[in-house]
Amino acid sequence: MAEQEPGAVGGVVGLEVSGGIARLTLDQPRRLNAMTLEMWRSLPERIGRAVADPAVRVLLVRGAGERAFSAGADISEFGTVRADAAQAAAYEEAVSAATEALLEAPVPTVAAIRGICFGGGLELALCCDLRLSDDGARFRMPGARLGLGYGFPLVRLVVQRMGAAAAADLLFSARIVTADEAASLGIVQRVAAASAFDGAVEDYIGLIAGNAPLTLRAAKRAMLEALRTDGPADTDAVDALVARCFASADYAEGRAAFAQKREPGFKGE
């Protein structure tokens, strides 16, 4: 399944699902995949549709082309979509809904990052469980050079992903971080040469997608509950998902495959 509907002028979010992998593409390459308001608004529906498919085992987020994952919000439209306080509030609500949908996705999420990953683009990448980049990727939170403010949810996310000191460096200096340094800071988990990047991404997400779907969703829910800040962790929900794993045909298949020294064939049942 491949879909691509227009958002604001020049910007779309594409969705393609195949082989247990949902691929979201931020597509506005002429503006380094900068996010328009309509692109932000389309993300929750796209993500929701992808993860509602029981065949989906992993969600990949990427930018169109090779120059950028995303340069962040498309500030060229701010004069019309953030022209007053009410519009600004509506814009922030759209961004919040998009990032929340990605953060709460019930399957593993992976950002594949080429080139520029700045501002709101980096925010989207940090909402993913894992981030892979090519060796030419560049990362930045430029707010301190623009005079804008970052809200509490974003700052909390950066601190959670990187730790307080590294987050302070990124936010206070507004400097550009290379791919290798990003790996040392925990922004990305793997770096590959640009020429080998697409293959490295496909190999990695294929590795995840080949695992037991019920186990992936149980582990993801446990991670979400471990990081929850809006109340106590729902350990009962996690326990129910774990129990479902042990009662599944996939668990029997996994044990049989191990005993027979073969690759398991998981079905999510």
MIDOSE-1310 file (N, C-alpha, C; in nm, 2 decimals, decimal comma, always signed):
residues 269
maeq	+0,09/-0,12/+0,00/+0,00/+0,00/+0,00/+0,09/+0,12/+0,00; +0,07/+0,21/-0,10/+0,14/+0,34/-0,10/+0,04/+0,45/-0,12; +0,06/+0,55/-0,03/-0,03/+0,67/-0,04/+0,05/+0,80/-0,03; +0,00/+0,90/-0,09/+0,07/+1,03/-0,08/-0,04/+1,14/-0,11
epga	-0,08/+1,21/-0,01/-0,18/+1,31/-0,03/-0,12/+1,45/-0,01; -0,16/+1,55/-0,08/-0,10/+1,68/-0,06/-0,14/+1,74/+0,07; -0,04/+1,81/+0,13/-0,07/+1,89/+0,25/-0,07/+2,03/+0,20; +0,00/+2,12/+0,26/+0,02/+2,26/+0,21/+0,10/+2,25/+0,08
vggv	+0,10/+2,37/+0,01/+0,17/+2,37/-0,11/+0,31/+2,32/-0,10; +0,34/+2,22/-0,18/+0,48/+2,17/-0,18/+0,51/+2,07/-0,08; +0,43/+2,04/+0,02/+0,46/+1,95/+0,12/+0,36/+1,83/+0,14; +0,41/+1,71/+0,15/+0,33/+1,59/+0,17/+0,40/+1,50/+0,26
vgle	+0,32/+1,41/+0,32/+0,37/+1,30/+0,40/+0,32/+1,17/+0,33; +0,42/+1,09/+0,28/+0,38/+0,97/+0,22/+0,38/+0,85/+0,31; +0,29/+0,75/+0,28/+0,29/+0,63/+0,36/+0,29/+0,51/+0,27; +0,38/+0,42/+0,30/+0,38/+0,29/+0,22/+0,40/+0,18/+0,32
vsgg	+0,32/+0,07/+0,30/+0,33/-0,04/+0,39/+0,35/-0,17/+0,31; +0,46/-0,24/+0,34/+0,49/-0,37/+0,27/+0,58/-0,45/+0,36; +0,57/-0,58/+0,36/+0,66/-0,67/+0,43/+0,67/-0,64/+0,58; +0,56/-0,60/+0,64/+0,56/-0,58/+0,78/+0,62/-0,45/+0,82
iarl	+0,66/-0,36/+0,73/+0,72/-0,23/+0,75/+0,64/-0,12/+0,70; +0,61/-0,02/+0,78/+0,54/+0,10/+0,74/+0,64/+0,21/+0,72; +0,64/+0,27/+0,61/+0,74/+0,38/+0,58/+0,67/+0,51/+0,56; +0,70/+0,61/+0,65/+0,65/+0,74/+0,64/+0,76/+0,83/+0,58
tldq	+0,73/+0,91/+0,48/+0,83/+0,99/+0,41/+0,78/+1,14/+0,42; +0,87/+1,22/+0,48/+0,85/+1,36/+0,49/+0,90/+1,42/+0,35; +0,81/+1,47/+0,28/+0,84/+1,50/+0,13/+0,81/+1,64/+0,10; +0,92/+1,72/+0,11/+0,92/+1,86/+0,05/+1,07/+1,89/+0,02
prrl	+1,13/+1,81/-0,07/+1,28/+1,82/-0,08/+1,33/+1,95/-0,13; +1,25/+2,03/-0,20/+1,30/+2,16/-0,24/+1,32/+2,26/-0,12; +1,25/+2,23/-0,01/+1,27/+2,31/+0,11/+1,33/+2,22/+0,22; +1,42/+2,12/+0,18/+1,48/+2,03/+0,28/+1,38/+1,96/+0,37
namt	+1,27/+1,93/+0,31/+1,16/+1,85/+0,38/+1,11/+1,92/+0,51; +1,12/+2,06/+0,50/+1,06/+2,14/+0,61/+0,91/+2,11/+0,63; +0,87/+2,11/+0,75/+0,73/+2,06/+0,78/+0,63/+2,18/+0,77; +0,53/+2,17/+0,68/+0,43/+2,27/+0,68/+0,32/+2,23/+0,78
lemw	+0,23/+2,32/+0,81/+0,12/+2,30/+0,91/+0,04/+2,17/+0,87; +0,01/+2,16/+0,74/-0,07/+2,05/+0,69/+0,01/+1,92/+0,70; +0,14/+1,92/+0,69/+0,22/+1,80/+0,71/+0,21/+1,76/+0,86; +0,23/+1,86/+0,95/+0,21/+1,82/+1,09/+0,07/+1,76/+1,12
rslp	-0,03/+1,82/+1,06/-0,17/+1,78/+1,08/-0,19/+1,64/+1,03; -0,12/+1,60/+0,92/-0,15/+1,47/+0,86/-0,08/+1,36/+0,93; +0,02/+1,39/+1,01/+0,10/+1,28/+1,07/+0,02/+1,19/+1,16; -0,06/+1,24/+1,26/-0,13/+1,15/+1,34/-0,22/+1,05/+1,27
erig	-0,29/+1,09/+1,16/-0,37/+1,00/+1,08/-0,29/+0,90/+1,01; -0,18/+0,94/+0,96/-0,09/+0,85/+0,89/-0,03/+0,74/+0,99; +0,02/+0,79/+1,10/+0,07/+0,70/+1,20/-0,03/+0,60/+1,25; -0,15/+0,66/+1,28/-0,26/+0,58/+1,33/-0,30/+0,47/+1,23
rava	-0,31/+0,50/+1,11/-0,34/+0,41/+1,01/-0,24/+0,30/+0,99; -0,11/+0,34/+1,00/+0,00/+0,24/+0,99/+0,00/+0,14/+1,10; -0,01/+0,19/+1,23/+0,00/+0,10/+1,34/-0,12/+0,02/+1,37; -0,24/+0,06/+1,31/-0,36/-0,02/+1,33/-0,36/-0,14/+1,25
dpav	-0,27/-0,15/+1,15/-0,25/-0,27/+1,07/-0,17/-0,38/+1,15; -0,24/-0,49/+1,18/-0,17/-0,59/+1,27/-0,04/-0,65/+1,20; -0,03/-0,63/+1,07/+0,08/-0,69/+1,00/+0,21/-0,60/+1,01; +0,19/-0,47/+1,06/+0,30/-0,38/+1,07/+0,38/-0,41/+1,20
rvll	+0,51/-0,43/+1,18/+0,60/-0,47/+1,29/+0,69/-0,36/+1,33; +0,72/-0,27/+1,23/+0,81/-0,15/+1,26/+0,77/-0,04/+1,17; +0,79/+0,08/+1,22/+0,75/+0,21/+1,15/+0,88/+0,28/+1,13; +0,91/+0,31/+1,00/+1,03/+0,39/+0,96/+0,99/+0,53/+0,92
vrga	+1,06/+0,63/+0,97/+1,04/+0,77/+0,93/+1,16/+0,82/+0,86; +1,14/+0,88/+0,74/+1,26/+0,92/+0,66/+1,22/+1,05/+0,59; +1,32/+1,11/+0,53/+1,30/+1,23/+0,45/+1,32/+1,20/+0,30; +1,25/+1,27/+0,22/+1,26/+1,24/+0,07/+1,40/+1,30/+0,03
gera	+1,46/+1,23/-0,07/+1,59/+1,27/-0,12/+1,70/+1,24/-0,03; +1,82/+1,30/-0,06/+1,94/+1,27/+0,01/+1,99/+1,39/+0,09; +1,93/+1,50/+0,08/+1,98/+1,63/+0,14/+1,94/+1,65/+0,28; +1,82/+1,59/+0,32/+1,77/+1,62/+0,45/+1,67/+1,52/+0,50
fsag	+1,67/+1,49/+0,63/+1,56/+1,43/+0,69/+1,45/+1,53/+0,70; +1,48/+1,64/+0,77/+1,39/+1,76/+0,78/+1,46/+1,87/+0,84; +1,45/+1,99/+0,78/+1,51/+2,11/+0,83/+1,42/+2,17/+0,94; +1,31/+2,11/+0,98/+1,23/+2,16/+1,08/+1,10/+2,22/+1,03
adis	+1,04/+2,31/+1,10/+0,92/+2,38/+1,06/+0,95/+2,47/+0,94; +0,85/+2,47/+0,85/+0,86/+2,56/+0,73/+0,82/+2,70/+0,77; +0,92/+2,78/+0,81/+0,90/+2,91/+0,86/+0,85/+3,01/+0,75; +0,86/+2,97/+0,62/+0,81/+3,06/+0,52/+0,66/+3,08/+0,52
efgt	+0,59/+2,99/+0,59/+0,45/+3,00/+0,60/+0,40/+3,06/+0,73; +0,49/+3,10/+0,82/+0,45/+3,15/+0,95/+0,37/+3,27/+0,94; +0,40/+3,36/+0,84/+0,32/+3,48/+0,83/+0,17/+3,46/+0,80; +0,14/+3,34/+0,76/-0,01/+3,31/+0,73/-0,06/+3,21/+0,83
vrad	+0,02/+3,12/+0,88/-0,04/+3,01/+0,97/-0,01/+3,04/+1,12; +0,08/+3,14/+1,14/+0,11/+3,17/+1,28/+0,11/+3,32/+1,30; +0,01/+3,39/+1,23/+0,01/+3,53/+1,23/-0,04/+3,60/+1,36; -0,11/+3,52/+1,44/-0,15/+3,58/+1,57/-0,15/+3,47/+1,68
aaqa	-0,19/+3,51/+1,80/-0,17/+3,42/+1,91/-0,26/+3,29/+1,89; -0,38/+3,31/+1,84/-0,47/+3,20/+1,82/-0,41/+3,10/+1,72; -0,36/+3,15/+1,61/-0,30/+3,06/+1,51/-0,17/+2,99/+1,56; -0,10/+3,07/+1,64/+0,02/+3,01/+1,70/-0,01/+2,89/+1,79
aaye	-0,12/+2,91/+1,87/-0,17/+2,80/+1,96/-0,21/+2,68/+1,88; -0,29/+2,71/+1,77/-0,34/+2,60/+1,69/-0,22/+2,52/+1,62; -0,12/+2,60/+1,58/+0,00/+2,54/+1,52/+0,07/+2,45/+1,62; +0,09/+2,50/+1,75/+0,16/+2,41/+1,85/+0,08/+2,29/+1,88
eavs	-0,06/+2,30/+1,88/-0,14/+2,18/+1,90/-0,12/+2,08/+1,80; -0,10/+2,12/+1,67/-0,08/+2,03/+1,56/+0,05/+1,96/+1,58; +0,16/+2,04/+1,61/+0,29/+1,98/+1,64/+0,28/+1,88/+1,75; +0,22/+1,92/+1,86/+0,21/+1,83/+1,98/+0,13/+1,70/+1,94
aate	+0,03/+1,71/+1,87/-0,05/+1,59/+1,83/+0,04/+1,49/+1,74; +0,12/+1,55/+1,65/+0,20/+1,47/+1,57/+0,31/+1,40/+1,65; +0,38/+1,48/+1,73/+0,49/+1,42/+1,81/+0,43/+1,31/+1,91; +0,32/+1,34/+1,97/+0,25/+1,25/+2,06/+0,22/+1,12/+1,99
alle	+0,17/+1,13/+1,87/+0,13/+1,01/+1,79/+0,25/+0,92/+1,77; +0,37/+0,99/+1,74/+0,49/+0,91/+1,71/+0,55/+0,85/+1,84; +0,55/+0,93/+1,94/+0,60/+0,88/+2,07/+0,52/+0,76/+2,12; +0,39/+0,76/+2,10/+0,30/+0,66/+2,16/+0,27/+0,55/+2,06
apvp	+0,34/+0,54/+1,95/+0,32/+0,43/+1,85/+0,35/+0,30/+1,92; +0,26/+0,20/+1,90/+0,27/+0,08/+1,98/+0,37/-0,02/+1,92; +0,44/+0,02/+1,81/+0,54/-0,07/+1,75/+0,67/+0,01/+1,75; +0,78/-0,06/+1,73/+0,91/+0,00/+1,73/+0,92/+0,11/+1,61
tvaa	+0,98/+0,22/+1,64/+0,99/+0,33/+1,54/+1,14/+0,36/+1,52; +1,17/+0,38/+1,39/+1,31/+0,41/+1,36/+1,31/+0,53/+1,26; +1,40/+0,63/+1,29/+1,42/+0,74/+1,20/+1,55/+0,71/+1,12; +1,54/+0,72/+0,99/+1,65/+0,71/+0,90/+1,69/+0,85/+0,85
irgi	+1,81/+0,90/+0,89/+1,84/+1,04/+0,88/+1,96/+1,06/+0,78; +1,93/+1,13/+0,67/+2,03/+1,17/+0,58/+2,04/+1,32/+0,59; +2,16/+1,38/+0,58/+2,17/+1,52/+0,57/+2,12/+1,60/+0,69; +2,05/+1,71/+0,66/+2,00/+1,80/+0,76/+1,89/+1,74/+0,85
cfgg	+1,91/+1,76/+0,98/+1,81/+1,72/+1,08/+1,81/+1,83/+1,19; +1,73/+1,93/+1,16/+1,73/+2,05/+1,25/+1,60/+2,07/+1,31; +1,59/+2,14/+1,43/+1,47/+2,19/+1,49/+1,36/+2,09/+1,50; +1,25/+2,12/+1,44/+1,14/+2,02/+1,44/+1,16/+1,89/+1,38
glel	+1,26/+1,89/+1,28/+1,30/+1,76/+1,23/+1,37/+1,67/+1,33; +1,46/+1,74/+1,41/+1,53/+1,66/+1,51/+1,43/+1,62/+1,62; +1,33/+1,70/+1,65/+1,22/+1,67/+1,74/+1,15/+1,54/+1,69; +1,12/+1,53/+1,57/+1,05/+1,41/+1,52/+1,14/+1,29/+1,53
alcc	+1,27/+1,31/+1,49/+1,36/+1,20/+1,50/+1,38/+1,15/+1,65; +1,38/+1,24/+1,74/+1,39/+1,20/+1,88/+1,27/+1,14/+1,93; +1,16/+1,16/+1,87/+1,03/+1,09/+1,91/+1,04/+0,94/+1,87; +1,13/+0,90/+1,78/+1,14/+0,76/+1,74/+1,23/+0,69/+1,85
dlrl	+1,21/+0,56/+1,85/+1,28/+0,48/+1,95/+1,43/+0,47/+1,91; +1,46/+0,46/+1,79/+1,59/+0,45/+1,74/+1,62/+0,54/+1,62; +1,74/+0,58/+1,61/+1,78/+0,68/+1,50/+1,91/+0,63/+1,43; +1,90/+0,61/+1,30/+2,02/+0,57/+1,22/+2,05/+0,69/+1,13
sddg	+2,18/+0,72/+1,10/+2,21/+0,83/+1,02/+2,32/+0,79/+0,92; +2,33/+0,87/+0,81/+2,45/+0,85/+0,73/+2,56/+0,94/+0,79; +2,68/+0,92/+0,74/+2,79/+0,99/+0,80/+2,80/+1,14/+0,76; +2,71/+1,18/+0,67/+2,71/+1,33/+0,64/+2,60/+1,40/+0,71
arfr	+2,52/+1,33/+0,80/+2,41/+1,40/+0,87/+2,46/+1,51/+0,96; +2,37/+1,61/+0,98/+2,40/+1,72/+1,07/+2,28/+1,75/+1,15; +2,30/+1,78/+1,28/+2,20/+1,79/+1,38/+2,21/+1,93/+1,45; +2,09/+1,99/+1,47/+2,09/+2,12/+1,54/+1,96/+2,16/+1,59
mpga	+1,96/+2,22/+1,71/+1,84/+2,29/+1,77/+1,87/+2,44/+1,76; +1,82/+2,51/+1,66/+1,87/+2,64/+1,63/+1,79/+2,75/+1,71; +1,70/+2,72/+1,80/+1,62/+2,81/+1,86/+1,69/+2,93/+1,92; +1,80/+2,91/+1,98/+1,88/+3,02/+2,05/+1,93/+3,12/+1,95
rlgl	+1,94/+3,08/+1,82/+1,99/+3,17/+1,71/+1,87/+3,24/+1,64; +1,75/+3,19/+1,68/+1,63/+3,25/+1,61/+1,54/+3,33/+1,71; +1,57/+3,32/+1,84/+1,49/+3,39/+1,94/+1,36/+3,32/+1,97; +1,34/+3,20/+1,93/+1,22/+3,13/+1,97/+1,24/+3,05/+2,09
gygf	+1,13/+3,01/+2,15/+1,13/+2,93/+2,27/+1,09/+2,78/+2,25; +1,15/+2,69/+2,31/+1,11/+2,55/+2,31/+1,03/+2,51/+2,43; +0,91/+2,45/+2,41/+0,82/+2,42/+2,52/+0,88/+2,30/+2,60; +0,81/+2,29/+2,71/+0,85/+2,18/+2,81/+0,86/+2,04/+2,75
plvr	+0,75/+2,00/+2,68/+0,76/+1,86/+2,63/+0,88/+1,83/+2,54; +0,92/+1,93/+2,45/+1,04/+1,91/+2,37/+1,16/+1,90/+2,46; +1,18/+2,00/+2,55/+1,30/+2,00/+2,63/+1,31/+1,87/+2,71; +1,20/+1,83/+2,77/+1,20/+1,70/+2,85/+1,24/+1,58/+2,76
lvvq	+1,19/+1,58/+2,63/+1,23/+1,47/+2,54/+1,38/+1,47/+2,51; +1,43/+1,59/+2,49/+1,58/+1,60/+2,46/+1,66/+1,55/+2,58; +1,61/+1,59/+2,70/+1,68/+1,55/+2,82/+1,67/+1,40/+2,84; +1,55/+1,34/+2,82/+1,53/+1,20/+2,83/+1,62/+1,12/+2,73
rmga	+1,64/+1,17/+2,61/+1,71/+1,10/+2,51/+1,86/+1,11/+2,53; +1,91/+1,23/+2,57/+2,05/+1,26/+2,57/+2,11/+1,28/+2,71; +2,03/+1,31/+2,81/+2,09/+1,35/+2,94/+2,09/+1,50/+2,95; +2,09/+1,55/+3,07/+2,08/+1,69/+3,09/+2,20/+1,77/+3,04
aaaa	+2,32/+1,73/+3,06/+2,43/+1,81/+3,01/+2,44/+1,82/+2,86; +2,42/+1,70/+2,79/+2,43/+1,70/+2,65/+2,31/+1,78/+2,59; +2,19/+1,78/+2,65/+2,08/+1,86/+2,61/+2,11/+2,00/+2,63; +2,17/+2,04/+2,74/+2,20/+2,18/+2,76/+2,30/+2,23/+2,65
dllf	+2,40/+2,15/+2,62/+2,49/+2,19/+2,51/+2,42/+2,21/+2,38; +2,33/+2,12/+2,34/+2,25/+2,13/+2,22/+2,16/+2,26/+2,22; +2,09/+2,28/+2,33/+2,00/+2,39/+2,33/+2,06/+2,52/+2,35; +2,16/+2,53/+2,44/+2,22/+2,66/+2,47/+2,32/+2,71/+2,36
sari	+2,39/+2,62/+2,30/+2,49/+2,66/+2,20/+2,43/+2,68/+2,06; +2,32/+2,60/+2,03/+2,26/+2,60/+1,90/+2,36/+2,57/+1,79; +2,46/+2,49/+1,82/+2,56/+2,46/+1,73/+2,52/+2,34/+1,64; +2,59/+2,32/+1,53/+2,57/+2,20/+1,45/+2,65/+2,08/+1,50
vtad	+2,59/+1,97/+1,51/+2,66/+1,85/+1,56/+2,67/+1,75/+1,44; +2,79/+1,69/+1,42/+2,82/+1,60/+1,32/+2,76/+1,46/+1,35; +2,75/+1,37/+1,26/+2,70/+1,24/+1,28/+2,78/+1,16/+1,38; +2,91/+1,17/+1,37/+2,99/+1,09/+1,47/+2,97/+1,15/+1,61
eaas	+2,96/+1,28/+1,63/+2,94/+1,33/+1,76/+2,80/+1,30/+1,81; +2,70/+1,30/+1,71/+2,57/+1,27/+1,75/+2,56/+1,13/+1,81; +2,64/+1,04/+1,75/+2,64/+0,90/+1,80/+2,70/+0,90/+1,94; +2,80/+0,98/+1,97/+2,86/+0,98/+2,10/+2,77/+1,04/+2,21
lgiv	+2,68/+1,13/+2,16/+2,58/+1,19/+2,25/+2,45/+1,12/+2,27; +2,44/+1,01/+2,19/+2,31/+0,93/+2,20/+2,20/+0,98/+2,11; +2,23/+1,08/+2,03/+2,13/+1,12/+1,94/+2,09/+1,02/+1,83; +2,20/+0,95/+1,78/+2,18/+0,84/+1,69/+2,25/+0,71/+1,75
qrva	+2,19/+0,60/+1,71/+2,25/+0,47/+1,76/+2,34/+0,41/+1,66; +2,33/+0,44/+1,53/+2,42/+0,38/+1,43/+2,44/+0,48/+1,32; +2,57/+0,48/+1,27/+2,61/+0,57/+1,16/+2,66/+0,48/+1,05; +2,62/+0,50/+0,93/+2,67/+0,43/+0,81/+2,72/+0,52/+0,71
aasa	+2,81/+0,48/+0,62/+2,86/+0,56/+0,51/+2,74/+0,59/+0,42; +2,74/+0,71/+0,36/+2,62/+0,75/+0,28/+2,60/+0,65/+0,17; +2,70/+0,60/+0,11/+2,69/+0,51/-0,01/+2,62/+0,38/+0,03; +2,63/+0,34/+0,16/+2,58/+0,21/+0,21/+2,46/+0,23/+0,30
fdga	+2,41/+0,36/+0,31/+2,31/+0,39/+0,42/+2,18/+0,32/+0,39; +2,13/+0,33/+0,27/+2,00/+0,27/+0,24/+2,00/+0,12/+0,27; +2,10/+0,05/+0,23/+2,11/-0,09/+0,26/+2,12/-0,12/+0,41; +2,20/-0,04/+0,48/+2,21/-0,06/+0,63/+2,07/-0,04/+0,70
vedy	+2,00/+0,06/+0,65/+1,86/+0,08/+0,71/+1,77/-0,04/+0,68; +1,77/-0,08/+0,56/+1,68/-0,19/+0,52/+1,72/-0,32/+0,60; +1,85/-0,34/+0,62/+1,90/-0,46/+0,69/+1,85/-0,45/+0,84; +1,86/-0,33/+0,90/+1,83/-0,32/+1,04/+1,68/-0,33/+1,06
igli	+1,60/-0,26/+0,98/+1,45/-0,27/+1,00/+1,40/-0,41/+0,97; +1,47/-0,47/+0,87/+1,43/-0,61/+0,84/+1,46/-0,70/+0,96; +1,57/-0,68/+1,03/+1,61/-0,75/+1,15/+1,50/-0,74/+1,25; +1,45/-0,62/+1,27/+1,34/-0,60/+1,37/+1,21/-0,66/+1,32
agna	+1,18/-0,64/+1,19/+1,05/-0,69/+1,14/+1,05/-0,85/+1,14; +1,16/-0,91/+1,14/+1,17/-1,06/+1,14/+1,14/-1,12/+1,28; +1,13/-1,03/+1,38/+1,11/-1,08/+1,52/+0,96/-1,10/+1,55; +0,93/-1,16/+1,66/+0,79/-1,19/+1,70/+0,71/-1,06/+1,72
pltl	+0,61/-1,04/+1,64/+0,53/-0,91/+1,66/+0,47/-0,89/+1,79; +0,42/-0,99/+1,86/+0,36/-0,97/+1,99/+0,47/-0,93/+2,09; +0,59/-0,99/+2,08/+0,70/-0,95/+2,17/+0,74/-0,81/+2,15; +0,74/-0,76/+2,02/+0,78/-0,63/+1,99/+0,68/-0,53/+2,05
raak	+0,55/-0,56/+2,04/+0,45/-0,47/+2,09/+0,45/-0,47/+2,25; +0,48/-0,58/+2,31/+0,49/-0,59/+2,45/+0,61/-0,51/+2,50; +0,72/-0,53/+2,44/+0,84/-0,45/+2,48/+0,82/-0,30/+2,46; +0,76/-0,27/+2,35/+0,73/-0,12/+2,33/+0,64/-0,06/+2,43
raml	+0,53/-0,14/+2,47/+0,44/-0,09/+2,57/+0,51/-0,07/+2,71; +0,60/-0,17/+2,74/+0,67/-0,16/+2,86/+0,77/-0,04/+2,87; +0,83/-0,01/+2,75/+0,92/+0,11/+2,74/+0,84/+0,24/+2,76; +0,72/+0,24/+2,70/+0,63/+0,36/+2,71/+0,59/+0,38/+2,85
ealr	+0,55/+0,27/+2,92/+0,51/+0,29/+3,06/+0,63/+0,33/+3,15; +0,75/+0,28/+3,12/+0,87/+0,31/+3,20/+0,90/+0,46/+3,19; +0,87/+0,52/+3,08/+0,90/+0,66/+3,06/+0,78/+0,75/+3,09; +0,67/+0,70/+3,13/+0,55/+0,78/+3,14/+0,57/+0,88/+3,26
tdgp	+0,52/+1,00/+3,23/+0,53/+1,11/+3,33/+0,40/+1,17/+3,37; +0,29/+1,12/+3,31/+0,16/+1,17/+3,34/+0,08/+1,09/+3,44; +0,14/+1,00/+3,51/+0,08/+0,92/+3,60/+0,15/+0,79/+3,63; +0,10/+0,70/+3,71/+0,17/+0,57/+3,74/+0,17/+0,48/+3,61
adtd	+0,28/+0,40/+3,60/+0,29/+0,31/+3,49/+0,17/+0,21/+3,50; +0,12/+0,18/+3,38/+0,01/+0,08/+3,37/+0,08/-0,06/+3,35; +0,12/-0,11/+3,46/+0,19/-0,24/+3,46/+0,10/-0,36/+3,43; -0,03/-0,34/+3,46/-0,13/-0,44/+3,43/-0,14/-0,46/+3,27
avda	-0,14/-0,35/+3,20/-0,14/-0,36/+3,05/-0,02/-0,43/+3,00; +0,10/-0,40/+3,06/+0,22/-0,47/+3,01/+0,21/-0,62/+3,05; +0,17/-0,65/+3,17/+0,16/-0,79/+3,20/+0,06/-0,87/+3,11; -0,04/-0,80/+3,07/-0,14/-0,87/+2,98/-0,07/-0,90/+2,84
lvar	+0,00/-0,80/+2,79/+0,07/-0,83/+2,67/+0,18/-0,93/+2,68; +0,25/-0,94/+2,79/+0,35/-1,04/+2,81/+0,28/-1,18/+2,82; +0,17/-1,19/+2,89/+0,10/-1,31/+2,90/+0,05/-1,36/+2,76; +0,01/-1,26/+2,68/-0,03/-1,30/+2,54/+0,08/-1,36/+2,47
cfas	+0,20/-1,31/+2,49/+0,32/-1,36/+2,42/+0,34/-1,51/+2,46; +0,33/-1,54/+2,59/+0,36/-1,68/+2,63/+0,25/-1,77/+2,59; +0,13/-1,72/+2,56/+0,02/-1,80/+2,52/+0,01/-1,82/+2,37; +0,10/-1,75/+2,29/+0,09/-1,74/+2,15/+0,15/-1,86/+2,07
adya	+0,10/-1,88/+1,95/+0,16/-1,98/+1,86/+0,30/-1,94/+1,83; +0,33/-1,81/+1,82/+0,46/-1,76/+1,79/+0,56/-1,81/+1,90; +0,52/-1,81/+2,02/+0,61/-1,86/+2,13/+0,65/-2,01/+2,10; +0,54/-2,09/+2,07/+0,57/-2,23/+2,03/+0,66/-2,24/+1,91
egra	+0,64/-2,15/+1,81/+0,72/-2,15/+1,69/+0,86/-2,12/+1,73; +0,88/-2,02/+1,81/+1,02/-1,97/+1,85/+1,09/-2,08/+1,92; +1,03/-2,15/+2,01/+1,09/-2,26/+2,08/+1,13/-2,38/+1,98; +1,03/-2,41/+1,89/+1,06/-2,52/+1,80/+1,17/-2,48/+1,70
afaq	+1,18/-2,35/+1,66/+1,28/-2,31/+1,57/+1,42/-2,32/+1,63; +1,42/-2,28/+1,76/+1,54/-2,28/+1,84/+1,59/-2,43/+1,85; +1,50/-2,52/+1,88/+1,54/-2,66/+1,90/+1,59/-2,72/+1,77; +1,52/-2,68/+1,66/+1,56/-2,73/+1,53/+1,66/-2,66/+1,45
krep	+1,72/-2,55/+1,52/+1,83/-2,47/+1,46/+1,79/-2,42/+1,32; +1,67/-2,35/+1,32/+1,62/-2,29/+1,20/+1,57/-2,15/+1,23; +1,54/-2,08/+1,12/+1,48/-1,94/+1,14/+1,33/-1,96/+1,17; +1,28/-1,88/+1,27/+1,14/-1,89/+1,30/+1,06/-1,82/+1,20
gfkg	+0,93/-1,86/+1,19/+0,84/-1,80/+1,10/+0,72/-1,74/+1,18; +0,74/-1,62/+1,23/+0,64/-1,56/+1,32/+0,52/-1,50/+1,24; +0,40/-1,51/+1,30/+0,28/-1,46/+1,23/+0,20/-1,36/+1,32; +0,25/-1,34/+1,44/+0,18/-1,24/+1,52/+0,05/-1,30/+1,58
e	+0,06/-1,44/+1,61/-0,06/-1,51/+1,66/-0,01/-1,59/+1,78
